[in-house]
Amino acid sequence: MVAGVETGVEKGEVRESAPETTAPGLSVRLLGRTAVCRDGIELPVPASRKCRALLGYLALATRPVSRLTLCDLLWDAPNDPRGELRWALSKLRVLLDEPGRIRLMSGAAGVEVDLSDSRVDALQVRDALQAGIGGMDRAQLRKLADCFTGEFLEDAEVDRQPGFSGWLIAHRRRFRASEIAVLEALVRTADQTAAEVFDDLDRWLLLAPLDIAAHAALFRVLARHGRIHEGEEHLEEAVKSFEAEGLDSVTLRRLWLAARETGAGAASNPAAVSAVAPMAAAALSRQPNGDIQTAVYEETAVFGKTTADATSGRASIAVMPFTDRSPGAASGGLAEGLAHDVITRLAKLRMMFVIAHGSVFALNARRVGPEEAGRMLNVDYVASGTLARSGDRMLVSSELVETRSARIIWNDTFEYHITDALIALDDIGNSLVASIAHEIEVAEINRAVLRAPDSVDAWEAYHRALWHMYRFTAKDNEEAQNLLRKATQSDPTFSRAYSALSFTHFQNAFLHRISSRATEIDLAYAAAGQSIIADEQDPSSHWAMGRALWLRGQHEDAIAALQRSVELCPNFAPGHYALGFVNCQSGDPAAAIHSADFSRALSPFDPLLFAMFSTRALGHLRLGEPEAAAAWALKGSARPNSHAHTQTIAAHCLAVAGRTAEARALMQHIRRLNPQYRLDDFLTSFHFAPDAAALLRQGAKILES
């Protein structure tokens, strides 16, 4: 219990209530002691733990589950478990089915339970967290918090069943993280004079005693109430707990000192917490069992999240070691190698703060789950996953969770037929990095767009600008420039903001302000230079410089800069696309096609997808393959954010392919939307080699005839 603080929940106390006992219909409680109520009357649940486990598993399943899977999950392999499964299902049918309503169904597709019109606490929590709790009022949050009456399926432990035990442990961790997220939201929105805030803080700390944010919140509340003695007592108890776990306690002391001296001013500032919280994680990597080189790397990487990073709001992520579920798998194999590879590749993107491998591997060795690790490391996102090999197949499942809300923002499964495991892992690593980077960028853009424009910080201004920049209109491009200037003024070291600003000037020179082309080229070049000065190791800096050099007609220098961007980060999709963009016009068309394909593989939902299609189209056109060129160009022109140049490429490719009527119809559509647009604008914007220029002039003659 929090030292010196009176609360309503003691350690080990069960907060139990019947599930919606006064409500009509069926209610199921899985968070705590398993209970089922129909029309307000609690029904006798089978005494068999495996029956309760089966109910919980089927309730959370999103599709029918095969009988073989259920047998393997809950019964010993040497025995024939089909009879036991039938017996357990018969008990659940008695419990769940009603006259005229069959809820438990068993067919060729497998076994499933229909609880769509029922109240299931675990499903209510899962759905609420997935939708996001940010917009909930306190009454909704309190109702959600009351769902947590205990551990998930606390009376359904099944001995000697590793498959079910692994599933149960993972879901218990997930629901514990969900409860913490709800409690944190309640504390954050509470009237700080209300006594209930201490109850919520006590529950939070009991669930996550090493969550630095929970201690910071308690320090803030105690300081506001002038309860300095209780704050000192809690600090000393917390320091003992942290040091007993081998964690650095200096963060706690700093947080309490700031809260006490400034009336919680620093403790209530998320930036102050973010700037120091990774210190505890760094200490783990310097334990006696760690090697010196790793400790030095951790010192740089973990403490590298400076106050400047925190105040600019940059996203942070921890990638936990993957779990190898292959038969006979040993630690330190392919699964851990995959996680290490993903960490390294994400760090090379330079787009977010990435906790280095030493800390996450040390936490994993201490059996700290992904959600708890994310909170201990105080990161915005945590990625985790599993790997399983069977014969010539490799299956990798991964998910990305927003730490503070416990919301799953992405999950996917990658399946490969392997002849060479290392090649397969390289491909999977590419997919994981691309997916994680893309989903975080989308999440950050969505968050930034919802903020009031006058309240955004540098990081949010940058992501708000991206939303405008990738719409490819003159008005949106101007708004993006304003936001990016704000970002660079707030944080002059923000290389990504400078590279994006360079791209907005590239857009003007290429598309929107061709009459001021020379001025915009100079501005694009200057912003790219600022990006390199801010961070020469950022691949986006060299990407921006490569595009600016291309605008200046310096083909070889542009190629060199773009190659440097992909050397710094082989997973940087915009760099590969830009190489294709340059080569499709005046370089190697086959190389252009390869770059376009590779960039699409790395970023299949990229906002520049239309341009990747068009790049491939121009490569085919120069290779004398007009039909293929037309097909790819049409894909590019059909994308929702494609611009006039992309659509004109499609019109030219159609014309060269002999599809004259379609080509002219498309050109008429372009001129309806852009009455001032001329073919000269298109030809002036690109740097076509003589062979490409001749083909496009051929298309232009057909379009103008």
MORA-V56136 format. One record per helix or strand of 2 or more residues. SS is the DSSP state (hx for helix, st for strand). FROM is the first residue (numbers start at 1). LEN is the number of residues. If there is no record, write none. Layout:
SS:FROM:LEN, SS:FROM:LEN
This chain:
st:26:4, st:35:4, st:41:3, hx:49:12, hx:67:8, hx:82:15, st:104:4, st:110:4, st:119:2, hx:121:11, hx:138:8, hx:162:27, hx:196:12, hx:212:13, hx:228:17, hx:250:13, hx:270:16, hx:292:11, hx:307:5, st:316:4, st:323:2, hx:334:16, st:353:2, hx:357:9, hx:370:7, st:381:10, st:393:10, st:407:11, hx:421:30, hx:453:3, hx:458:12, hx:474:17, hx:495:18, hx:514:21, hx:539:13, hx:555:14, hx:573:14, hx:589:14, hx:609:14, hx:626:12, hx:644:13, hx:660:14, hx:679:7, hx:690:15
